[in-house]
Amino acid sequence: GENVEQHPSTLSVQEGDSAVIKCTYSDSASNYFPWYKQELGKGPQLIIDIRSNVGEKKDQRIAVTLNKTAKHFSLHITETQPEDSAVYFCAASTGSGGSNYKLTFGKGTLLTVNP
Amino acid sequence: SAVISQKPSRDICQRGTSLTIQCQVDSQVTMMFWYRQQPGQSLTLIATANQGSEATYESGFVIDKFPISRPNLTFSTLTVSNMSPEDSSIYLCSVGTDTFGSGTRLTVV
């Protein structure tokens, strides 16, 4: 089955700096890679995703890059703010997103943005 | 995207008892997924619930311990049976990749 490795497990940055979280996956059939933000006491919230036919996707301060050959993908957050502090999870799926495909998650990164 | 209402949000239960967690979706969905998130850990898929058929369980999870019902396209329940302290976790349902319930924080004493 799929195995997703995520690094680092904790990341502390100063407000305004950039944060990068990296994930690798094992199943070459995986073609959908979402990222989630989980705040204390809440379920994961999808913040950005990328499909295997795209190398990079950006949404305001958040971007994701994908290297299918190397089987790794990364989350980039620029101009970090204290409200970005949360646990971030990467995941992989053999579906294209949506209703009918299960996810394999990385172990999570606790991001702390210091004012 | 869909909205999920998950109940209860938290519970403290005695060992040996069972707890049923409910998820109600505001639209019809084919599949629902149940995850476990142990303290400070990642999410692990327990099972996939397809309406009208038996749930499909992942390795390490069995129906006797985690029976699932899926009576219609908007509702599902997960029961944690004969609980032990090792079952203390957050349990979440989802409707695919973009919508999760808020989770049920279970503590077994």
Chai-1 contact restraints between the chains, C-beta under 6 A:
chainA,res_idxA,chainB,res_idxB,connection_type,confidence,min_distance_angstrom,max_distance_angstrom,comment,restraint_id
A,P34,B,T97,contact,1.0,0.0,6.0,A-B,restraint_1
A,K42,B,S102,contact,1.0,0.0,6.0,A-B,restraint_2
A,G43,B,L92,contact,1.0,0.0,6.0,A-B,restraint_3
A,G43,B,F100,contact,1.0,0.0,6.0,A-B,restraint_4
A,G43,B,G101,contact,1.0,0.0,6.0,A-B,restraint_5
A,G43,B,S102,contact,1.0,0.0,6.0,A-B,restraint_6
A,G43,B,G103,contact,1.0,0.0,6.0,A-B,restraint_7
A,P44,B,F100,contact,1.0,0.0,6.0,A-B,restraint_8
A,L46,B,D98,contact,1.0,0.0,6.0,A-B,restraint_9
A,G97,B,T97,contact,1.0,0.0,6.0,A-B,restraint_10
A,G98,B,G96,contact,1.0,0.0,6.0,A-B,restraint_11
A,S99,B,V29,contact,1.0,0.0,6.0,A-B,restraint_12
A,S99,B,T30,contact,1.0,0.0,6.0,A-B,restraint_13
A,S99,B,M31,contact,1.0,0.0,6.0,A-B,restraint_14
A,S99,B,G96,contact,1.0,0.0,6.0,A-B,restraint_15
A,N100,B,T30,contact,1.0,0.0,6.0,A-B,restraint_16
A,N100,B,M31,contact,1.0,0.0,6.0,A-B,restraint_17
A,K102,B,F33,contact,1.0,0.0,6.0,A-B,restraint_18
A,K102,B,L45,contact,1.0,0.0,6.0,A-B,restraint_19
A,L103,B,T97,contact,1.0,0.0,6.0,A-B,restraint_20
A,F105,B,S42,contact,1.0,0.0,6.0,A-B,restraint_21
A,F105,B,L43,contact,1.0,0.0,6.0,A-B,restraint_22
A,K107,B,S42,contact,1.0,0.0,6.0,A-B,restraint_23
A,G108,B,S42,contact,1.0,0.0,6.0,A-B,restraint_24
